[in-house]
Amino acid sequence: MIKFFRKIRQNLIMENKTSKYFKYAIGEIVLVVIGILIALQINNWNENRLKSNKETAILANIHKEFKQNKKQLDSVVGLHKKVHSNCSKIINLFPILSKPEPAVLDSLSVYLWESYGGHTFNPSQTSINALASTSSFDIIKNETLRDLLISWNDLVIDYQEEELRSRDHIWDQYDPYFSKHFDFNLNFKDERNNFEVLQTLEFEYLVKSRYDFLNQILNSSGELQQVQEVLDNIIELTKPKSN
């Protein structure tokens, strides 16, 4: 093609058609520029298509991962609520002024056993970590979604701090106290249990503190509600688009 155009120019010069030569040269330049612009446009289109395909794949992974995270959070919250409820049932028995009747002891044994808990929310963050490690958050075109993904890790850490404080209370105070006075399985049929501690203010304080830690997680701090809201929004914003 280049040889073809060169031959035309040479013929025009040989025929001393300078005016036509310059017009032809200008036309040829215009054609070359148009060709370059078209090539650039095609290249940009291909790049945008590849980016769009990559974003679609990333969003699909995030959507799948966060749906699993939601299931895990719902399960953990359910366990927190169960512990919270059992602490409430124990508190309703206060003050315990004497050794409870066998039926009450049986119920108290169950309530105490199920007041431990210590569960934590540990979401999978593979997709977000991949974006962070490659500084690729900009590939997410939706600005709202991008901001939610960037803030997600800090939000989870803030919420986990509430759960970890609750768990630390179990192993630092709650369990050491019960292990000193009661059977390992909280089997209150064993007469070696020290039932007198059920009447103490210390016992009441520990159970009420346990209740307060769970109440902080579920209601007071608001961290859980923020995590749930952001989680639901991310799932909604990454939902696959129907063709």
N, C-alpha and C positions, 0 to 999 in steps of 0.2 A: 504493500500500500504506500509506504514511504517513497519507494523507487518510482511508483506511478506518479505521485505528486511532483517529485523532483524532475521527472522527464517533461512534465507539462511546463514547469517553470523554465527549464532550459530551452524548450521550443519557443516560448514567448520571447526570451531574450534574443535568441538567434534571429527571430523574425522582427526584432527591433520594436516590439510592441510593449514599450515600457509602461504605459498607462494601464494596459490590461494586466501586465505583470504585477504591478503594485496592488491593483484591485483583487487579483487572484490571491496574492500573498496575504492580504488582509483577511480575505474570506477564509483562507486556510487556517489562519491564526484563530479566527472566531470559531471555526469548527473544532480545532484542537481544544480551545478553552471550554466549549460546550461539552466536548467529550470528557474532559477532566472533571467538570462539574457533575456530569451524570455519574461518572465513576465514584466520585466522592459521595454523592447522594445514595448510590447503591450500597457503598461501604457503610455509611451511617445507618442505613436501613437494616443492614445485616447485623451491625453491632447492637442496635436497639432491639432487634428481634432476639438476639442471643441473651441480652440482659433481661428482657421480658420473660424468656423461657427459664432463665436462672432464678428470677424472682418468684415465678410461679412454683418452681420446685422447692424453693426455700420456704415459701408460705405454706405449702402442703406439709412439709416436715414440722414446721412450727405448730400448725393446726393439730396434727396428730399427737405431737408431744404434749401440747397443753391440754388436750382433752384427757389424756392419761393423768396429767398433773391435777386436773380438776377432780377426777375420781379419787386420787390419793388424798387430796385435801378434804373432800367430803367424808371419806372414811376416818381420817384423823380427827376432824371436827366432831363426828359422831361419837368417837371414843372419849373426847374431851367432855362432851355433854353427858355421857354416861357416868364419868367420874364425878362431874359437877353434881349430878342428880344424887349419887350415892352419898356424897359429902353432906348434901342437904338433908337426906334421910337420917344421917347420924346426928346432925345438929338438932333436928326435931326431937331427938330423944333427951337432949340436955334440959336441965341438969340431971345427971345420973347420981342419985343419992344413996343407992345401995346396989348390991349385986342383982342384976336383972333376972327375970324369970327365964327358964330354958328357951322358950319360944322367942323371946326378945333377944337372947344371946345368939341364937341361931341366925336371926335376921342381921344382928349387928356384925357377926362374923362375916357374912356375905357382903354387907355394905363396906366394911373396912377393907376386905380383900379387893373389892372393885373400886376402891378409892385411890389406888396407886397410880396407874396410868404411866405417864412419862413419855407419851408418844410425841413425835415431832414430824413436821412437814418437810420432806426433802425432795423437792421437785427435780425432775430431769431438766437440764439446761444445755444439752448438747448443741441444739440449733443456735441458741443465743451466744454461747461461748464461741462457736465457729464464726459467727458474724463479728464478734468482738476481737477475736484473735487475728482476723484479717482486715480489720477496720472496714467492714463491708456493710455497715448499717445503711449507707446511702443508697444501696440497691433497692431498699424498701421505699417505694414511691409515696405511699400514704404517710403523711407527716404525723398524724395522730398515732398510728400503729408504731411508727419508728420511735416516737417518744416513749410509748408504753414499754416497748422492748428494751430500750436503753435504761429505763428506770426500774425494770422488773427485779434485777438482782438485789439492789439496795432495799427495795420494798420487802422482799423475802427475808433478808437478813434482819430487818427491824422486827418482823413478825416472829422469826425464830428465836430472837432474844427473849421474848415473852415465854415461849415454850421451854427454853433452856433454864430460865430462872425457876420455873415450876418443877422441872425435872431435878434440878440441883437441890431444891427443898426436900424432895422425896429422899434422895440418897444421903443428904447431909443431916437431916433432922427427923423426918417422918419415919423412915425405915429403921434407923438406929434405935429410936425410942421403942418401936413395936417389937423389934428383935430382942430387946432387953427384957420385955415383960410378957410376951406372948409366944405361943407355938409358931413354928415357921410358916405353917399353912393357915394360921389364925383359926385353928381348930379349938373352939372354946369348950369342947367336951373334956379336954385335958385339964385336970384340976391343978396342974402346976402353973397354969396361967395366973398372972397377978391381976385379978379382977378389980382390986382396989384402985388401980390407976385410972379405971374408967370414971371414977368419981372426982378426979383431980382437975384443977384449972389448966394444968399443963396439957393434959389430953385434949381438953376442949380447945385450947389455943392452937394446937397442932392441926386439928381437924378443920377449924375455922380458917386457919392460914392456907391450908390446902384448898379449901373452897374459894378463898379470895384469889389465889393464883389462877384457878380455872376461870373464875368470873372475869379476871383481868384479860385473859386470852379471848374469851368468848364475847365479852360485852364492853368492858370499860375502856380499853385502850383504843379501840377502833382500827387496830392494825389488821385484824382478820377481815373486817369488812372491806378494807382497801384492797387487800390481796384478792379477795373473792371478786370484787368489781373489776379490777384490772384483768384478772384471769378470764372472766367472762367476755370482756371487751376484746381481748386478744383472740380468743376463739372465734368470736363473731367477725372480726376484721380480717381473719385469715381463712374464712370459709371459702371453699372453692366456688368460683363463679360458674353458673350454668351457661352453656353455650346457646 
